[in-house]
Amino acid sequence: MNPFDDLDIDRASFAHRDLLGQDTWTSRTPVFGSLTIVGATNYSGRYRVIGKSIEYQVKFSCATSIASVAGTDYLTLPVAAKGLTGFGVMTNDTTNVAVGLCHIDVATSRCYLPAQLASGDVFNLYARWEI
């Protein structure tokens, strides 16, 4: 007998999704627009659905340098955004400092990056938005 057979588990709960293997990460290669890149790139990303929102993690770097212009350079979201807004943050994984906040544009499903001077460092990005 399964120990969960006699339990009433809410079908909208994290526990139910986890039992069904639905609360798992999905790999996604990030797609950037207008990012200034010099040299070979290394991009990796993953996302997961949590209720009616998405949690997205991205790691990116470049052999020589990578730079972004606030309000211009963006990351395309893997799942269309809804609602009023979302949020994101970009950090420098090499120096262990925050670069800045990201803007989620629900009209275009884009995550606009903060300003970053040309650097060969590794960067992380975390974002969350309504679906």
Rosetta constraint file for C-alpha pairs under 8 A:
AtomPair CA 1 CA 5 HARMONIC 7.27 0.50
AtomPair CA 3 CA 7 HARMONIC 7.90 0.50
AtomPair CA 9 CA 13 HARMONIC 7.56 0.50
AtomPair CA 9 CA 15 HARMONIC 7.55 0.50
AtomPair CA 9 CA 16 HARMONIC 6.37 0.50
AtomPair CA 10 CA 16 HARMONIC 6.62 0.50
AtomPair CA 11 CA 16 HARMONIC 5.50 0.50
AtomPair CA 11 CA 17 HARMONIC 7.43 0.50
AtomPair CA 12 CA 16 HARMONIC 6.87 0.50
AtomPair CA 12 CA 17 HARMONIC 7.45 0.50
AtomPair CA 12 CA 51 HARMONIC 7.50 0.50
AtomPair CA 13 CA 17 HARMONIC 6.51 0.50
AtomPair CA 14 CA 18 HARMONIC 5.95 0.50
AtomPair CA 14 CA 23 HARMONIC 7.31 0.50
AtomPair CA 14 CA 50 HARMONIC 7.81 0.50
AtomPair CA 14 CA 51 HARMONIC 7.90 0.50
AtomPair CA 15 CA 19 HARMONIC 6.13 0.50
AtomPair CA 16 CA 20 HARMONIC 6.38 0.50
AtomPair CA 17 CA 21 HARMONIC 6.17 0.50
AtomPair CA 17 CA 22 HARMONIC 4.94 0.50
AtomPair CA 17 CA 23 HARMONIC 5.52 0.50
AtomPair CA 18 CA 22 HARMONIC 5.77 0.50
AtomPair CA 18 CA 23 HARMONIC 5.13 0.50
AtomPair CA 18 CA 24 HARMONIC 7.72 0.50
AtomPair CA 23 CA 48 HARMONIC 6.74 0.50
AtomPair CA 23 CA 49 HARMONIC 6.78 0.50
AtomPair CA 23 CA 50 HARMONIC 7.12 0.50
AtomPair CA 24 CA 48 HARMONIC 6.16 0.50
AtomPair CA 25 CA 46 HARMONIC 6.06 0.50
AtomPair CA 25 CA 47 HARMONIC 5.44 0.50
AtomPair CA 25 CA 48 HARMONIC 4.85 0.50
AtomPair CA 26 CA 46 HARMONIC 5.31 0.50
AtomPair CA 26 CA 47 HARMONIC 5.35 0.50
AtomPair CA 26 CA 48 HARMONIC 6.10 0.50
AtomPair CA 27 CA 44 HARMONIC 7.85 0.50
AtomPair CA 27 CA 45 HARMONIC 5.93 0.50
AtomPair CA 27 CA 46 HARMONIC 4.29 0.50
AtomPair CA 27 CA 47 HARMONIC 6.65 0.50
AtomPair CA 28 CA 44 HARMONIC 6.90 0.50
AtomPair CA 28 CA 45 HARMONIC 5.00 0.50
AtomPair CA 28 CA 46 HARMONIC 5.08 0.50
AtomPair CA 28 CA 47 HARMONIC 7.14 0.50
AtomPair CA 28 CA 78 HARMONIC 7.29 0.50
AtomPair CA 29 CA 43 HARMONIC 6.40 0.50
AtomPair CA 29 CA 44 HARMONIC 5.35 0.50
AtomPair CA 29 CA 45 HARMONIC 5.47 0.50
AtomPair CA 29 CA 46 HARMONIC 7.69 0.50
AtomPair CA 30 CA 43 HARMONIC 6.31 0.50
AtomPair CA 30 CA 44 HARMONIC 6.39 0.50
AtomPair CA 30 CA 45 HARMONIC 5.93 0.50
AtomPair CA 30 CA 58 HARMONIC 7.01 0.50
AtomPair CA 30 CA 75 HARMONIC 6.96 0.50
AtomPair CA 30 CA 76 HARMONIC 7.26 0.50
AtomPair CA 31 CA 75 HARMONIC 5.82 0.50
AtomPair CA 31 CA 76 HARMONIC 5.60 0.50
AtomPair CA 32 CA 73 HARMONIC 7.43 0.50
AtomPair CA 32 CA 74 HARMONIC 5.70 0.50
AtomPair CA 32 CA 75 HARMONIC 4.39 0.50
AtomPair CA 32 CA 76 HARMONIC 6.14 0.50
AtomPair CA 33 CA 73 HARMONIC 5.77 0.50
AtomPair CA 33 CA 74 HARMONIC 5.28 0.50
AtomPair CA 33 CA 75 HARMONIC 6.23 0.50
AtomPair CA 33 CA 76 HARMONIC 7.43 0.50
AtomPair CA 34 CA 72 HARMONIC 7.08 0.50
AtomPair CA 34 CA 73 HARMONIC 5.02 0.50
AtomPair CA 34 CA 74 HARMONIC 6.95 0.50
AtomPair CA 35 CA 66 HARMONIC 7.30 0.50
AtomPair CA 35 CA 67 HARMONIC 6.45 0.50
AtomPair CA 35 CA 68 HARMONIC 5.59 0.50
AtomPair CA 35 CA 69 HARMONIC 7.79 0.50
AtomPair CA 35 CA 73 HARMONIC 5.40 0.50
AtomPair CA 35 CA 74 HARMONIC 7.25 0.50
AtomPair CA 36 CA 66 HARMONIC 5.65 0.50
AtomPair CA 36 CA 67 HARMONIC 5.11 0.50
AtomPair CA 36 CA 68 HARMONIC 6.26 0.50
AtomPair CA 37 CA 41 HARMONIC 7.74 0.50
AtomPair CA 37 CA 62 HARMONIC 6.83 0.50
AtomPair CA 37 CA 64 HARMONIC 7.97 0.50
AtomPair CA 37 CA 65 HARMONIC 6.03 0.50
AtomPair CA 37 CA 66 HARMONIC 4.72 0.50
AtomPair CA 37 CA 67 HARMONIC 6.72 0.50
AtomPair CA 38 CA 62 HARMONIC 6.80 0.50
AtomPair CA 38 CA 63 HARMONIC 7.11 0.50
AtomPair CA 38 CA 64 HARMONIC 5.40 0.50
AtomPair CA 38 CA 65 HARMONIC 5.17 0.50
AtomPair CA 38 CA 66 HARMONIC 6.41 0.50
AtomPair CA 39 CA 62 HARMONIC 5.91 0.50
AtomPair CA 39 CA 63 HARMONIC 4.90 0.50
AtomPair CA 39 CA 64 HARMONIC 5.13 0.50
AtomPair CA 39 CA 65 HARMONIC 6.93 0.50
AtomPair CA 40 CA 62 HARMONIC 5.59 0.50
AtomPair CA 40 CA 63 HARMONIC 5.17 0.50
AtomPair CA 40 CA 64 HARMONIC 7.58 0.50
AtomPair CA 41 CA 60 HARMONIC 7.41 0.50
AtomPair CA 41 CA 61 HARMONIC 5.84 0.50
AtomPair CA 41 CA 62 HARMONIC 4.31 0.50
AtomPair CA 41 CA 63 HARMONIC 6.29 0.50
AtomPair CA 42 CA 60 HARMONIC 5.59 0.50
AtomPair CA 42 CA 61 HARMONIC 5.28 0.50
AtomPair CA 42 CA 62 HARMONIC 6.09 0.50
AtomPair CA 43 CA 58 HARMONIC 7.38 0.50
AtomPair CA 43 CA 59 HARMONIC 5.93 0.50
AtomPair CA 43 CA 60 HARMONIC 4.44 0.50
AtomPair CA 43 CA 61 HARMONIC 6.62 0.50
AtomPair CA 44 CA 58 HARMONIC 5.77 0.50
AtomPair CA 44 CA 59 HARMONIC 5.36 0.50
AtomPair CA 44 CA 60 HARMONIC 6.42 0.50
AtomPair CA 45 CA 56 HARMONIC 7.34 0.50
AtomPair CA 45 CA 57 HARMONIC 5.52 0.50
AtomPair CA 45 CA 58 HARMONIC 4.19 0.50
AtomPair CA 45 CA 59 HARMONIC 6.24 0.50
AtomPair CA 46 CA 56 HARMONIC 5.89 0.50
AtomPair CA 46 CA 57 HARMONIC 5.48 0.50
AtomPair CA 46 CA 58 HARMONIC 6.64 0.50
AtomPair CA 47 CA 54 HARMONIC 6.70 0.50
AtomPair CA 47 CA 55 HARMONIC 5.47 0.50
AtomPair CA 47 CA 56 HARMONIC 4.28 0.50
AtomPair CA 47 CA 57 HARMONIC 6.28 0.50
AtomPair CA 47 CA 78 HARMONIC 7.86 0.50
AtomPair CA 48 CA 54 HARMONIC 5.73 0.50
AtomPair CA 48 CA 55 HARMONIC 5.49 0.50
AtomPair CA 48 CA 56 HARMONIC 6.78 0.50
AtomPair CA 49 CA 53 HARMONIC 5.87 0.50
AtomPair CA 49 CA 54 HARMONIC 4.71 0.50
AtomPair CA 49 CA 55 HARMONIC 6.53 0.50
AtomPair CA 50 CA 54 HARMONIC 5.90 0.50
AtomPair CA 50 CA 55 HARMONIC 7.07 0.50
AtomPair CA 52 CA 130 HARMONIC 5.90 0.50
AtomPair CA 52 CA 131 HARMONIC 5.43 0.50
AtomPair CA 53 CA 128 HARMONIC 6.84 0.50
AtomPair CA 53 CA 129 HARMONIC 5.42 0.50
AtomPair CA 53 CA 130 HARMONIC 4.22 0.50
AtomPair CA 53 CA 131 HARMONIC 5.19 0.50
AtomPair CA 54 CA 79 HARMONIC 7.74 0.50
AtomPair CA 54 CA 128 HARMONIC 5.43 0.50
AtomPair CA 54 CA 129 HARMONIC 5.56 0.50
AtomPair CA 54 CA 130 HARMONIC 6.45 0.50
AtomPair CA 54 CA 131 HARMONIC 6.84 0.50
AtomPair CA 55 CA 126 HARMONIC 7.51 0.50
AtomPair CA 55 CA 127 HARMONIC 6.04 0.50
AtomPair CA 55 CA 128 HARMONIC 4.70 0.50
AtomPair CA 55 CA 129 HARMONIC 7.19 0.50
AtomPair CA 56 CA 125 HARMONIC 7.99 0.50
AtomPair CA 56 CA 126 HARMONIC 5.71 0.50
AtomPair CA 56 CA 127 HARMONIC 5.19 0.50
AtomPair CA 56 CA 128 HARMONIC 6.23 0.50
AtomPair CA 57 CA 124 HARMONIC 7.36 0.50
AtomPair CA 57 CA 125 HARMONIC 5.76 0.50
AtomPair CA 57 CA 126 HARMONIC 4.72 0.50
AtomPair CA 57 CA 127 HARMONIC 6.70 0.50
AtomPair CA 58 CA 124 HARMONIC 5.62 0.50
AtomPair CA 58 CA 125 HARMONIC 5.02 0.50
AtomPair CA 58 CA 126 HARMONIC 6.54 0.50
AtomPair CA 59 CA 122 HARMONIC 7.15 0.50
AtomPair CA 59 CA 123 HARMONIC 5.73 0.50
AtomPair CA 59 CA 124 HARMONIC 4.54 0.50
AtomPair CA 59 CA 125 HARMONIC 6.46 0.50
AtomPair CA 60 CA 122 HARMONIC 5.91 0.50
AtomPair CA 60 CA 123 HARMONIC 5.35 0.50
AtomPair CA 60 CA 124 HARMONIC 6.51 0.50
AtomPair CA 61 CA 65 HARMONIC 7.81 0.50
AtomPair CA 61 CA 66 HARMONIC 6.98 0.50
AtomPair CA 61 CA 120 HARMONIC 6.84 0.50
AtomPair CA 61 CA 121 HARMONIC 6.32 0.50
AtomPair CA 61 CA 122 HARMONIC 4.66 0.50
AtomPair CA 61 CA 123 HARMONIC 6.21 0.50
AtomPair CA 62 CA 66 HARMONIC 5.95 0.50
AtomPair CA 62 CA 120 HARMONIC 5.96 0.50
AtomPair CA 62 CA 121 HARMONIC 7.55 0.50
AtomPair CA 62 CA 122 HARMONIC 7.62 0.50
AtomPair CA 63 CA 120 HARMONIC 6.36 0.50
AtomPair CA 64 CA 119 HARMONIC 7.38 0.50
AtomPair CA 64 CA 120 HARMONIC 5.18 0.50
AtomPair CA 65 CA 118 HARMONIC 5.38 0.50
AtomPair CA 65 CA 119 HARMONIC 4.55 0.50
AtomPair CA 65 CA 120 HARMONIC 4.19 0.50
AtomPair CA 65 CA 121 HARMONIC 7.47 0.50
AtomPair CA 66 CA 117 HARMONIC 7.72 0.50
AtomPair CA 66 CA 118 HARMONIC 5.12 0.50
AtomPair CA 66 CA 119 HARMONIC 5.37 0.50
AtomPair CA 66 CA 120 HARMONIC 6.23 0.50
AtomPair CA 66 CA 121 HARMONIC 7.95 0.50
AtomPair CA 67 CA 115 HARMONIC 7.59 0.50
AtomPair CA 67 CA 116 HARMONIC 5.24 0.50
AtomPair CA 67 CA 117 HARMONIC 5.16 0.50
AtomPair CA 67 CA 118 HARMONIC 4.31 0.50
AtomPair CA 67 CA 119 HARMONIC 6.52 0.50
AtomPair CA 68 CA 72 HARMONIC 7.88 0.50
AtomPair CA 68 CA 73 HARMONIC 5.76 0.50
AtomPair CA 68 CA 113 HARMONIC 6.75 0.50
AtomPair CA 68 CA 114 HARMONIC 6.85 0.50
AtomPair CA 68 CA 115 HARMONIC 5.22 0.50
AtomPair CA 68 CA 116 HARMONIC 4.98 0.50
AtomPair CA 68 CA 117 HARMONIC 6.81 0.50
AtomPair CA 68 CA 118 HARMONIC 7.70 0.50
AtomPair CA 69 CA 73 HARMONIC 5.57 0.50
AtomPair CA 69 CA 113 HARMONIC 7.20 0.50
AtomPair CA 69 CA 114 HARMONIC 6.60 0.50
AtomPair CA 69 CA 115 HARMONIC 4.67 0.50
AtomPair CA 69 CA 116 HARMONIC 6.66 0.50
AtomPair CA 70 CA 112 HARMONIC 6.91 0.50
AtomPair CA 70 CA 113 HARMONIC 5.65 0.50
AtomPair CA 70 CA 114 HARMONIC 4.47 0.50
AtomPair CA 70 CA 115 HARMONIC 4.45 0.50
AtomPair CA 70 CA 116 HARMONIC 7.93 0.50
AtomPair CA 71 CA 112 HARMONIC 5.84 0.50
AtomPair CA 71 CA 113 HARMONIC 6.87 0.50
AtomPair CA 71 CA 114 HARMONIC 7.25 0.50
AtomPair CA 72 CA 112 HARMONIC 6.80 0.50
AtomPair CA 72 CA 113 HARMONIC 7.72 0.50
AtomPair CA 73 CA 112 HARMONIC 5.87 0.50
AtomPair CA 73 CA 113 HARMONIC 5.87 0.50
AtomPair CA 74 CA 110 HARMONIC 6.14 0.50
AtomPair CA 74 CA 111 HARMONIC 5.32 0.50
AtomPair CA 74 CA 112 HARMONIC 4.17 0.50
AtomPair CA 74 CA 113 HARMONIC 5.49 0.50
AtomPair CA 75 CA 110 HARMONIC 5.68 0.50
AtomPair CA 75 CA 111 HARMONIC 5.00 0.50
AtomPair CA 75 CA 112 HARMONIC 6.39 0.50
AtomPair CA 75 CA 113 HARMONIC 7.39 0.50
AtomPair CA 76 CA 109 HARMONIC 6.41 0.50
AtomPair CA 76 CA 110 HARMONIC 4.68 0.50
AtomPair CA 76 CA 111 HARMONIC 6.31 0.50
AtomPair CA 77 CA 81 HARMONIC 7.62 0.50
AtomPair CA 77 CA 109 HARMONIC 5.56 0.50
AtomPair CA 77 CA 110 HARMONIC 5.47 0.50
AtomPair CA 77 CA 111 HARMONIC 6.61 0.50
AtomPair CA 79 CA 109 HARMONIC 7.66 0.50
AtomPair CA 79 CA 131 HARMONIC 7.45 0.50
AtomPair CA 80 CA 106 HARMONIC 7.62 0.50
AtomPair CA 80 CA 109 HARMONIC 5.33 0.50
AtomPair CA 80 CA 131 HARMONIC 6.60 0.50
AtomPair CA 81 CA 105 HARMONIC 7.82 0.50
AtomPair CA 81 CA 106 HARMONIC 4.97 0.50
AtomPair CA 81 CA 107 HARMONIC 7.64 0.50
AtomPair CA 81 CA 109 HARMONIC 5.23 0.50
AtomPair CA 81 CA 129 HARMONIC 6.23 0.50
AtomPair CA 81 CA 130 HARMONIC 5.81 0.50
AtomPair CA 81 CA 131 HARMONIC 5.27 0.50
AtomPair CA 82 CA 106 HARMONIC 5.70 0.50
AtomPair CA 82 CA 129 HARMONIC 7.49 0.50
AtomPair CA 82 CA 130 HARMONIC 5.33 0.50
AtomPair CA 82 CA 131 HARMONIC 5.05 0.50
AtomPair CA 83 CA 106 HARMONIC 7.02 0.50
AtomPair CA 83 CA 130 HARMONIC 5.95 0.50
AtomPair CA 83 CA 131 HARMONIC 7.40 0.50
AtomPair CA 84 CA 106 HARMONIC 6.87 0.50
AtomPair CA 85 CA 104 HARMONIC 6.12 0.50
AtomPair CA 85 CA 105 HARMONIC 6.77 0.50
AtomPair CA 85 CA 106 HARMONIC 6.13 0.50
AtomPair CA 85 CA 129 HARMONIC 6.76 0.50
AtomPair CA 85 CA 130 HARMONIC 7.60 0.50
AtomPair CA 86 CA 103 HARMONIC 7.37 0.50
AtomPair CA 86 CA 104 HARMONIC 5.19 0.50
AtomPair CA 86 CA 105 HARMONIC 7.73 0.50
AtomPair CA 86 CA 106 HARMONIC 7.73 0.50
AtomPair CA 86 CA 127 HARMONIC 7.46 0.50
AtomPair CA 86 CA 128 HARMONIC 5.75 0.50
AtomPair CA 86 CA 129 HARMONIC 4.21 0.50
AtomPair CA 86 CA 130 HARMONIC 6.78 0.50
AtomPair CA 87 CA 101 HARMONIC 7.61 0.50
AtomPair CA 87 CA 102 HARMONIC 6.34 0.50
AtomPair CA 87 CA 103 HARMONIC 6.07 0.50
AtomPair CA 87 CA 104 HARMONIC 5.76 0.50
AtomPair CA 87 CA 127 HARMONIC 5.60 0.50
AtomPair CA 87 CA 128 HARMONIC 5.63 0.50
AtomPair CA 87 CA 129 HARMONIC 6.57 0.50
AtomPair CA 88 CA 101 HARMONIC 5.81 0.50
AtomPair CA 88 CA 102 HARMONIC 4.60 0.50
AtomPair CA 88 CA 103 HARMONIC 6.49 0.50
AtomPair CA 88 CA 104 HARMONIC 7.07 0.50
AtomPair CA 88 CA 111 HARMONIC 7.44 0.50
AtomPair CA 88 CA 125 HARMONIC 6.99 0.50
AtomPair CA 88 CA 126 HARMONIC 5.39 0.50
AtomPair CA 88 CA 127 HARMONIC 3.91 0.50
AtomPair CA 88 CA 128 HARMONIC 6.39 0.50
AtomPair CA 89 CA 98 HARMONIC 7.73 0.50
AtomPair CA 89 CA 99 HARMONIC 7.72 0.50
AtomPair CA 89 CA 100 HARMONIC 5.90 0.50
AtomPair CA 89 CA 101 HARMONIC 4.39 0.50
AtomPair CA 89 CA 102 HARMONIC 5.27 0.50
AtomPair CA 89 CA 125 HARMONIC 5.69 0.50
AtomPair CA 89 CA 126 HARMONIC 5.47 0.50
AtomPair CA 89 CA 127 HARMONIC 6.50 0.50
AtomPair CA 90 CA 98 HARMONIC 6.32 0.50
AtomPair CA 90 CA 99 HARMONIC 5.44 0.50
AtomPair CA 90 CA 100 HARMONIC 5.55 0.50
AtomPair CA 90 CA 101 HARMONIC 6.22 0.50
AtomPair CA 90 CA 102 HARMONIC 6.81 0.50
AtomPair CA 90 CA 113 HARMONIC 7.35 0.50
AtomPair CA 90 CA 114 HARMONIC 7.36 0.50
AtomPair CA 90 CA 123 HARMONIC 6.97 0.50
AtomPair CA 90 CA 124 HARMONIC 5.66 0.50
AtomPair CA 90 CA 125 HARMONIC 4.37 0.50
AtomPair CA 90 CA 126 HARMONIC 6.61 0.50
AtomPair CA 91 CA 96 HARMONIC 7.10 0.50
AtomPair CA 91 CA 97 HARMONIC 5.84 0.50
AtomPair CA 91 CA 98 HARMONIC 4.19 0.50
AtomPair CA 91 CA 99 HARMONIC 4.89 0.50
AtomPair CA 91 CA 100 HARMONIC 6.95 0.50
AtomPair CA 91 CA 123 HARMONIC 5.72 0.50
AtomPair CA 91 CA 124 HARMONIC 5.20 0.50
AtomPair CA 91 CA 125 HARMONIC 6.35 0.50
AtomPair CA 92 CA 96 HARMONIC 5.48 0.50
AtomPair CA 92 CA 97 HARMONIC 5.39 0.50
AtomPair CA 92 CA 98 HARMONIC 6.05 0.50
AtomPair CA 92 CA 99 HARMONIC 6.26 0.50
AtomPair CA 92 CA 121 HARMONIC 6.90 0.50
AtomPair CA 92 CA 122 HARMONIC 6.10 0.50
AtomPair CA 92 CA 123 HARMONIC 4.57 0.50
AtomPair CA 92 CA 124 HARMONIC 6.29 0.50
AtomPair CA 93 CA 97 HARMONIC 7.25 0.50
AtomPair CA 93 CA 121 HARMONIC 7.23 0.50
AtomPair CA 93 CA 122 HARMONIC 5.28 0.50
AtomPair CA 93 CA 123 HARMONIC 5.23 0.50
AtomPair CA 93 CA 124 HARMONIC 6.22 0.50
AtomPair CA 94 CA 121 HARMONIC 5.55 0.50
AtomPair CA 94 CA 122 HARMONIC 5.59 0.50
AtomPair CA 94 CA 123 HARMONIC 7.41 0.50
AtomPair CA 95 CA 121 HARMONIC 7.86 0.50
AtomPair CA 99 CA 114 HARMONIC 6.94 0.50
AtomPair CA 99 CA 115 HARMONIC 7.67 0.50
AtomPair CA 99 CA 116 HARMONIC 6.97 0.50
AtomPair CA 100 CA 114 HARMONIC 5.47 0.50
AtomPair CA 100 CA 115 HARMONIC 7.64 0.50
AtomPair CA 101 CA 113 HARMONIC 7.36 0.50
AtomPair CA 101 CA 114 HARMONIC 6.10 0.50
AtomPair CA 102 CA 111 HARMONIC 6.29 0.50
AtomPair CA 102 CA 112 HARMONIC 5.46 0.50
AtomPair CA 102 CA 113 HARMONIC 4.95 0.50
AtomPair CA 102 CA 114 HARMONIC 5.76 0.50
AtomPair CA 102 CA 127 HARMONIC 7.96 0.50
AtomPair CA 103 CA 111 HARMONIC 5.57 0.50
AtomPair CA 103 CA 112 HARMONIC 5.00 0.50
AtomPair CA 103 CA 113 HARMONIC 6.87 0.50
AtomPair CA 104 CA 109 HARMONIC 7.07 0.50
AtomPair CA 104 CA 110 HARMONIC 5.86 0.50
AtomPair CA 104 CA 111 HARMONIC 4.50 0.50
AtomPair CA 104 CA 112 HARMONIC 6.33 0.50
AtomPair CA 104 CA 129 HARMONIC 7.61 0.50
AtomPair CA 105 CA 109 HARMONIC 5.61 0.50
AtomPair CA 105 CA 110 HARMONIC 5.34 0.50
AtomPair CA 105 CA 111 HARMONIC 6.32 0.50
AtomPair CA 105 CA 112 HARMONIC 7.49 0.50
AtomPair CA 106 CA 110 HARMONIC 7.04 0.50
AtomPair CA 111 CA 127 HARMONIC 7.96 0.50
